Amino acid sequence: MAWHERLLAIDRRVLYALIFLAVLIPSLLPIGLPIKVTPEVQRVYDRIDSLRPGEILMLPLEYDPSTAAELEPMALAILRHAFSKNLRVLGLCLSSTGVTLVESEIAAVAREYGKEYGKDYVYLGYQPYPAVVILTMGENFRTPFPLDYYGTPLDSLPMMRGVRNYNDVALVFTVNATSGIDFWIIYGQGRYKFPFGLGSAAVMATNYYQYVQSGQLFGIISGLRGAAEYEILVGKGNVARKGMDVQSVAHALIIAFIVLGNVAYIVERRRARRAAAAG
């Protein structure tokens, strides 16, 4: 049997096994493929890095378990950056299916840096109707959130004393996989003009680069690749970078399958034509 015939006859289970190994090996033994930091991600890092200790970073984290694989590394990298700079974090989640996930992530990173709840960070949690919540927070955070996620009145939390609305936070950065991105742009930044940045799934990010050009967004972190870039800038965390190794190796293997399969098909077709002509 010729090589191209053997290639075309490979059992698909062999291909599945190779893909499995392409995912498993870089997960266990990261390669550390080089990643170039894009200007949009650099702008996000520089903007957050320019904040003074004690300033408040408002961080709406709006994703759920179905999109966490892509967006969780991004959120963790930003939280580590904020807490390492001694910024105070005001977190919330306007996606009903991600509230407990986001709460656990903020609390876990806060513990890494020895941060105290109510003093160094506050989690508002969830309220329905995101557009209304975003709009009313521009007047007073206490309108949609009289209590925090744990049922504590905001005025009893040291960090929230004197913090009334968007004017009292340094900037807003949302990590988002929902249509709520549009609400933040239209009803939040568009109305109240606060500095605003975005982290989103890669498939969604292309819809929002126009807002960087218009100045409504100061930067975008796009998908797992953007999260890996941010991990490089922060100098801590490797979840996204490891994920990029896995993704790169798996994609390279799939491309190799496509190329070899097409070459084998072309060779076989030419052989069949020659055989037909000779017969």
MARNUDREN-311582 format. One record per residue (C-alpha): x, y, z. Coordinates in steps of 0.1 Angstrom, whole numbers. Layout:
<nodes>
> X;Y;Z
> X;Y;Z
...
</nodes>
This chain:
<nodes>
> X;Y;Z
> 0;0;0
> 14;34;-10
> 20;61;17
> -9;82;6
> -33;52;8
> -21;44;43
> -26;81;53
> -61;81;39
> -69;49;57
> -59;60;92
> -85;52;118
> -101;84;131
> -95;72;166
> -57;76;160
> -64;113;151
> -84;117;183
> -56;102;203
> -31;126;187
> -53;156;195
> -57;144;231
> -19;142;234
> -15;176;218
> -37;190;246
> -24;169;274
> 14;173;270
> 15;212;268
> -8;212;298
> 16;191;319
> 48;205;304
> 42;241;293
> 63;251;263
> 63;289;269
> 58;299;233
> 66;336;228
> 37;360;229
> 39;396;218
> 19;422;238
> -5;441;216
> -10;479;220
> -47;475;232
> -36;453;261
> -6;474;269
> -29;504;272
> -51;486;297
> -21;476;318
> -6;511;317
> -39;527;327
> -45;505;357
> -8;507;366
> -10;545;367
> -36;545;395
> -25;555;430
> -27;532;460
> -61;535;476
> -79;544;444
> -110;523;435
> -111;501;405
> -147;491;397
> -146;456;382
> -179;442;368
> -171;405;361
> -199;393;339
> -194;358;327
> -204;323;339
> -190;287;339
> -196;283;301
> -172;312;293
> -149;311;323
> -122;291;306
> -115;321;284
> -123;350;307
> -114;337;342
> -76;340;336
> -81;376;324
> -101;385;356
> -75;368;378
> -46;387;362
> -64;421;366
> -73;413;402
> -36;404;409
> -25;436;393
> -49;457;413
> -42;441;447
> -4;442;441
> -8;480;435
> -29;483;467
> -59;495;447
> -93;489;462
> -116;468;442
> -154;473;438
> -167;441;422
> -201;431;409
> -217;406;385
> -247;414;364
> -248;379;349
> -271;358;371
> -253;325;363
> -219;338;373
> -225;355;407
> -211;328;430
> -182;320;406
> -171;357;405
> -174;360;443
> -151;330;449
> -125;343;424
> -123;378;440
> -121;363;475
> -94;339;465
> -71;365;450
> -78;388;479
> -66;361;502
> -34;358;482
> -26;394;490
> -39;395;525
> -67;419;517
> -96;425;541
> -132;425;530
> -149;458;534
> -117;477;536
> -97;467;506
> -125;452;484
> -163;450;483
> -185;427;463
> -219;441;454
> -232;409;437
> -262;408;414
> -293;427;406
> -316;421;376
> -321;444;346
> -284;453;338
> -293;485;319
> -313;499;347
> -287;489;373
> -259;506;353
> -279;537;348
> -290;541;384
> -255;534;398
> -245;567;380
> -266;585;406
> -259;563;437
> -246;528;441
> -270;524;469
> -301;527;447
> -297;492;431
> -274;479;459
> -285;490;493
> -268;459;506
> -237;441;494
> -237;405;483
> -234;393;520
> -263;415;532
> -243;442;547
> -254;479;543
> -229;497;521
> -225;526;546
> -212;502;572
> -183;491;550
> -153;514;555
> -143;513;518
> -178;526;507
> -180;556;530
> -180;587;508
> -182;565;477
> -215;575;460
> -213;568;423
> -190;566;392
> -174;599;401
> -158;582;431
> -141;554;413
> -109;558;392
> -121;537;363
> -144;509;353
> -132;477;336
> -156;450;327
> -147;414;319
> -177;404;300
> -192;377;278
> -228;391;276
> -248;417;258
> -242;438;289
> -211;452;272
> -234;474;251
> -253;485;282
> -220;496;299
> -211;515;268
> -245;531;262
> -259;536;296
> -227;538;316
> -198;553;298
> -219;571;272
> -239;589;298
> -215;594;327
> -182;596;308
> -161;575;332
> -128;559;320
> -139;525;307
> -120;494;295
> -132;460;282
> -121;424;284
> -142;400;263
> -143;367;245
> -122;368;213
> -152;362;191
> -169;393;205
> -139;417;208
> -138;426;171
> -172;444;175
> -157;469;200
> -124;481;186
> -143;510;170
> -149;523;206
> -112;523;212
> -108;545;182
> -136;568;193
> -121;571;228
> -150;554;247
> -127;525;255
> -92;531;267
> -82;495;258
> -94;459;251
> -82;426;263
> -93;400;238
> -98;364;248
> -73;339;260
> -45;355;240
> -51;389;256
> -52;373;290
> -18;357;283
> -4;391;273
> -17;406;306
> -2;378;326
> 32;386;310
> 28;423;319
> 18;415;355
> 45;389;358
> 23;365;377
> 0;337;367
> 3;313;338
> -32;299;332
> -37;318;300
> -1;313;288
> -4;275;294
> -38;276;275
> -21;294;246
> 5;266;244
> -22;240;243
> -42;260;217
> -12;266;195
> 0;230;195
> -35;216;189
> -41;241;160
> -7;233;145
> -16;196;146
> -50;202;130
> -34;222;102
> -9;194;96
> -38;169;93
> -55;192;68
> -24;197;47
> -14;160;47
> -50;149;40
> -52;172;10
> -18;161;-3
> -28;125;0
> -61;131;-17
> -45;149;-46
> -19;122;-51
> -46;95;-50
> -68;114;-75
> -39;117;-99
> -30;81;-96
> -67;71;-103
> -67;93;-134
> -35;78;-147
> -49;43;-141
> -81;52;-159
> -62;66;-188
> -40;36;-191
> -69;12;-189
</nodes>
